[in-house]
Structures are given as C-alpha cells and as structure tokens.
Amino acid sequence: MMRGRSLGPRFRWLWSAYAVSAFGTWLGFGAFPMLAILVLHAGPTAVSALAAAGPAVGALVAVPLGPWVDRRRKRPVMVAMDLVRFGALVSVPACYALGVLSFAQLLAVSVVVAAADITFSSASGAFLKGLVPPEDLLVANGRFESTNWTATALGPPLGGAAFALFGPVTSVVANAVSFLLSALGIRAIGGDEPRPRNATRLRARDLADGWRFLLAHRGLRPLLVNAMLFNGLVMGTEPLLAVLMLNQLGFAPWQYGLAFAVPCLGGLAGSRLTPRLVERFGRHPVLVTAGAVRACWLLALAFIPAGPAGLGYVMVVELGLIVSCSVFNPVLATYRLEQLPADRIARTLSAWSVSTKAAIATLTAIWGVLAGLAGPRWAIGIAGVLVLATPLLLPRRDRTPVAA
C-alpha cells in the first residue's frame, strides 16, 4: 500500500533527524517566555516583544539566505543550520550557569534560531525533492507531518515537567542537543549531492525572485494568500485563548495545556490517513476539502463554556481543527514541491516562510489591540468569521503542470 512504502535508508536518516529536532523543539516550547518571566522578571510587554520580535526579525534576516541556499549543496547547509541552532541555544544554559543571562541574549538567540529555522526548512525541502521519487513525496511529507503532531502532543507537557523538576534551562539544553543529534543524522545520510548548476554570484534581484515566482504562479499564488490569512488568524488568537481560558474562565494551567496537547494525537491519525485519501479521491479534491473543513472550527472557540464541559468542548474543537490541518498540510507541501523548479526551490520556500511568519506577527499584534478594545471572545469570534472566507482562496481547478 502507498502509505507503507519504504523510502530507503537515506530517507530514514533524514526522517530520524527531523524527529529528533522536532521533539527537541517542542520540549523547549515556551521555555524562553518562562525564563523571561521567572528568572529575569520581565513584564508582559517585554515577554510579548520576545514572542513577536524574535521570529519577525529572524524572518527578515532569512530573506537573503534563500537565494544563497539555492547556490549551495543542501545537505551541508542543513548541517550548518543545525549547528548554528545548537550553538545559539547552548549559550543560554551556559550564561545562566555563570549568572549573566539577560533578556537581550534571549532576544538575540530567538532571532538566530528563527533565521536558521527558515533556512533549514528551505534547504530540506529542496533536498527532499532530490532524495525521493516524485510519486513518494506525499508519503514522505505525511511522515514528517505525523512526526510533528506526535512531538506537539508529547513535547510541551514533558518540557514543562522538566522545567519544574530539573530547573529552568533543562528543556533548552534538550532542544540544543536535539539539533546536534539532527546534524549527525543528516551527516550520516551519505551519498553524493551534485553542485547546483546556478552556483553564481548572488545578485540583488535574486532576493525577490521567490516572491516573483509565487505571485506569477496561478496555483501557488492563492494558496500563499490562503496560508497567510489562515495561519495568521489562527495563531493570532492563541494568546487570546490563553487569556480567555486562564483568566476569565478560571482553567488551571495544566488544564489549558491538556486541552491543546491531547487533540494533537488526531494530527497523527490525519497525516497517516492522507495518502489513502489521496489515493482514493485524488489530490486536488482532498486539498480543497480539507482546506475548507479546517476553516470551520475557529469560530467555535469564541463560545467556550466554563468548567469541565468547557475543557471537553475545547478538545473536540481543537481535534477537528488539527485533523483537517494534518490532512491539508502534507498535500499542500507535496503540491508546492512539485511546482517548484529545482533551481529555485530554496528561495521560494524561504519566501513562503517569511510571508507566513510576517502575517502571523502582524495579525497577532492587530488582534491583541482588538481584544483590548472588545474583549477576547469578540476578537476570537471576528477572526473565526474571517477564517470562514479563506476557502475562497483555494484553487478550484488543478490545471498547473508539474515543474521539471
């Protein structure tokens, strides 16, 4: 069967490296805000700036790196980005042990890690397209998706427990070590990787080449706008849900974490089911249907009741949202790779990541102001209504050829 197909030992090394770094990332999820609050005694404004400014500046730093990656062999770039992330993160426990940890260092590390994340993702997408046959791209992306949702379900609770039991920098150490192990795994892939044919000097016009390609592509253009709006509105309401559930409805922190961790297991089921759905119904119908279904859940989070019923309510809504996203994401990732020419994969994937992260940062700031004026429920409700329009940006027909 399609979903049980072996993709070879080289892919298994890549998958293992991805799994290690994904679990490390989710183990360290929330570690920087907790360090800022509990160790450095930062206020809410500083913590919000840490959450938004670091990834936003990191995305800007990553802009010239996409065209640069297209001119390099991808596996050495991936190893280098893992080592950069390891070095940046391991500086945090080192400075903490010496008593010199500062808020400025946390901000600088978050910028470096965000830029390295985008660069690694663009290089790994290009490397994956050359590693597996085109007919196996969906299977490969489905396995990455299932691994990510498993890590999302297990990582934050374990990271929070490690923070409480072993000290405030334990999860940061685990995250740093995961990138070191990922670099070793990618190094072990082996094989020859040809030097890119366009290994010429980087020109200024190359910086916008990824956006030019996306905006000119009739299939990817609406999908990019869809991703920017959907991801921005969903992620922009995450802080508002925390305020609503923890402050106004009185949920305990462990209940809040449980409400979002348990439904992530649905992402594992959805991503494993995706190849079978595509095999039976076709890629484009699955893409459009899952993209439409995932837009139906956010509005319901504006009506969370109090008490145990509210906890179950959030779990059911999040389960529906996550399952539909876990079906949509690998199909989108596969379609996107199929459409990108080999000589511009990295710069285009980088442009995509920068665009979506910028949209998330912008809409998070806007919805924070809106919640201050109208309250969290109204702000979440408005976002939920707007998300209902995002399926209109999905391509109605699949007429795009596959790039050579």
N, C-alpha and C positions, 0 to 999 in steps of 0.2 A: 504494500500500500504506500501511497505517496508520503504520508506523514512518518512512516517508519523507515524511510530510505536512509542508508548510510552515506554520509558525505565525505568519508575518508579521514585519515589520521590528521592531515593538516588542518582541516576544519575543526576537528575535535580539540586540537591545541588552541585554536582561536576561540572556540566556544568556552573552553575551560578558563582561558584568560579573561574573557568577558564576564563569566560567572563570578570569578574571584573578585574582580574590581567592582562588579555590581553589588555584591554582598558587602564589601567594604564601604562603598559609598552610602548604602542605606544604614549600615551600622553607625556611621558618622553623621547621619541625617539629624539636623537640629543641634549638633554639638557646638557650633560657633555661637548661635544665639544664647545657648545655656552658659557658655564660657563668658560671653559678654555680660550677661545678667548676674550670674552667681559669683564669678571670680573678679571681673573688672567693674561690677556695679554700674553698668551702663543703663541709661534711661531708655524709655520706649522709642524716642526719636532716633537715638543712636542705633538701637537694635534694628529698627525699620530701615535705616540707611545701610546697615551692614547687609540686610537681606536683599535690598534692591540695587544698591550702587555697585557692589562687588560683581555680580553677574552682568550688569549693564556695561560697566567699564571693560570687563573681560571680553564681552562680545565685540566691543569696538577694537580692542587690541587684536582680536582674531581676524578682523577684516582682511588685512594684507596676507595673512597666513594661508588662506585658501588657495589663491593662485600660486603661492610658493610651494605648497604641498603637491600641486599638480605637476611640478617640475622635479619632483624627488621620488625616489623609491618609497613606497608607502610603509613597508614594514619597519625600516629604521626610524621613520618619523613617529610611528606608533610607540616604539620602544622609548624614543626620546621624550615623548609627551608623558608616558607613564613615569619615567624617571624625574621629569620636572615636577609632576604632581607629588611624587614621593618626597622629593627634596623640600618642596614648599610646605607640605603638611607636617613633616617630621620636625620642622623648625618650631612648630607650636609647642609640643611637649618639651622640647629642649629648652626653650625660653621660659616655659612655665617652671621647669625644674630649677632654673637659675634665678627665678624671681623677677624676670624682666619682660614678661609677656605684656603686650599693650594692645589697645584697640586698633591702633594704626597697623600693627602687624597682622591682626585678623583680617582687616580690610584688604591689605596687600596680598595676603595668601589667597583670599577668596577671588581676587582679580586674576591672579596667576592660574589658579585651578580652573576657573571658568574659561579662560582663553585656551588652556590646554585641553579641556573637555571638548570644545568645539573643534579644535584642530585634530584631536584624536578621532572624533566621530567622522569627520570628513575623510580622513585618511583610511579609516577602517571600512567605510562604505566603498571606496574605490578598490581597496584590497579584496574585499569580499566578492565584488563583481568579477575580478580576475581569478578568484580562488575556486569558485564553484560554477558548474554549468548553469546557463540561464534558466533551465527548467527546474533547478533546485533552489533558486533564490528565495521563493516563497517559503519553502521548508526551513531554510537557514534563518530567515527573518522571524519565522514563527517560533523557532527555538530560542532565539535571543529574547523575543517578547515574553515567552513563558518564564524564562530565567529571571527577567527583570521584575515581573509581577511576584514571583516567589520571594525574591530578595526584598521587594517592597513590603510584603506581608510579614516577613520574619525579622528584617534588619532593624527597624526603629524600636520595637519592643526590647530586643536584645541589647541594642545600643543604649537605650535608656536604663536598663538594668545594670549594664557595665558602668555607666556614668555614676549610678548611685552606689554600687558595691565596691568598685575599684578605683574611683577617682575621676575627676572631670576631664582628663585628657586621654582616658583609655580608648574610647571609640575613635578619637583622632589618630592614635597610634595604629589601631586596627585598620583604619582607612588607608593610612600611608603604606603600611606593609602590604595591603592588597594590591596597590599599584606596582610595588616592587615585584610581587609574585606574577602579576599580569605581564610585566616586561619580560620576565624569564620565560613565561609561557609563549609569548609571541616570538621571542628569540628561538624557541625550540621548534617552531613551525618548519623551519628549514626550507629547502628548495630555492630555485633561482627566480629572481624577480627582475625582468628586463628594465633597463633605464628608459624613462618616458621619452618619447620622440620629440616632445616640445620643450626639452630642457634648455631653454634660452633664458636670457636675462629678463627679470620681472619688469614690466612696464606699468606706468600709472594707469593706463586704460584697462589693464587686467583686473584691477581692484573691483570694478563694477561689472565684469564680464559675467559672473554668476547671476546677478540680478537681470542683466540683459537677456540671458538665455531663459530664465524663468518667466519673465514678463512677456517674451515673444512666443512661448510655448502654449498652445491653446488648451492642453490638458493640465499642465502643471500650474499655470497662472491661477485658475480658480481654486485649485487645491491649496496653493500657498496662502491665498487670502482666507480661505476657509480655516486653515490651520492657525493663522494669526488670530482670527477672531475667536474661534472656539477655545484654543489654549489660553488666550489672554483673558477671556471672560470666566472660564472655569478656574484658572489659577488665581485670577484677581479676586475671587470670592473666598479663597482659602482662609486668609486672615479674618474675614468677616464671620465665617463659620465658627472659627475659634472663639471670637468674642461672643457670638450668639450662644454657643453651647456651654462655654466655660463660665461666662459672666452672667448672662441673662437667664439661662435655663438651669444653671447650677450643676452641670455634669462635672464629675471628678476627672482629673487629668487622665487616669488610667481608662476611664470610660470613653473619653474623647479619642485616645489612641486606639482602643479596641474597635471603635466604630468605623475607623478607616483602615485598620490592618486586616481584619477578618475578610472583608469583601475583596481584598486583593487576590485571595485564592481563586476567585472567579476569573481573574485575568489569566491564571494558569490554564484553567479549563477552556476559556475562549480562544486563547492563542493556539492551543493544541488542536482545537476543532477547526481552525481556519482552513488548513489545506484540504480537509474533507469537504467543507462548504464550497470552496472554490472549484474543487474537482466536480462537484455535482451541479452547481448553479452558474459557474463562470465568475471570472474575476471582477468584471465591472458591476454586475448586479450585487455582488457581496459588498464591494466598496461603497456603492451608493446606499444600499440598505443599512449597513452598519453605521455609515456616516449620518444617516437620518435618525436612526434609533438613538445614537449617543447624544443627540441634541435634545432629547425629550425629558431628561432627568434633572437638570439643574434647577428648574423652576420649583420642583417639589421640595427642595431643601429650604425654601422660604417659609415652609409651613411645618417645621419640626415641632412636635409637641414636647412637653416636659415629661420627666420620669422615665421608667423602664420602657414604656411604649415608644418614647422618642428615640431611645438608643436602638431599638429594633427597626424603627422607621428609617433612621439614617443608614443602617446596614443594608436594608433592602434597596434603597435608592442608590447608594454607592455601588452595590453589587450590579445593578442594571447598567449603571454608567461605565463601570470598569469592564464588564464582559463585552459590551458593544465596542469600547475603545480597543480592547485586546484583539478583537476581530479586525477592526478597521486598520490599526497601525501597521501590522506586517504586510497587508495588501498594499497600503499606500507606500511603504518603504520599498517593496518589490517593484511596483509600477514606476516609482521615481528613479530607481537604479536602471531599469530597463530603458528609460527615455534619455538618460544622460550619456553623451559621447564619452569615450574613455579618456580623452584629453582634457576634460573639464569637469570631471565628477567632483573632485575635492572642492574646487572653488564654488560650485553650485550648491553642494551640500552645506558648505560654510555659510553661503548667503542665506540659505533657508534657515539655518540655526540662528544666525544673527537676527533675522527678521522676526522669527517667532519669539526669541528672548526679549527683543525690544518691545514687541507688542505686549508681552506679559508684564514687563516692568511698567509700561505706560498705563495699561488698563488697571493694574494693581493700584497705582497712585490715584487714578481718577476715581476708582470705586472706593478707595479709602476716604476721599473727600465726600463722595456721595453718601457713604454710610454715616459720616459725621453730621450731615445735614438731615438725612431722612431716617437713619437707623439701619441696622444690619439686615433686618428682614426685607425692608423695601429695596435696599440695594441689591440683595441676592435675587429678589423677585424680578427686578428690572433686567439684571444680567440673564436670568432664565428666559425671559421673554425674547430678548435679543438673540440668544443662542438658538431659539426655535427657527430663526431665519437663516442660519448657516447652511442647512442642506440645499438652499437655493444656489449656493456657490459650488456645489458638486457637479462635475461634468455629466450631462445627461446621456451622452453617447461616447463610446470609446472608438475614436477614429484616428488615434495617434499611432504612428508607426514606431516600432522598436528601434532605438539608436544602434548603429553598428558598433 
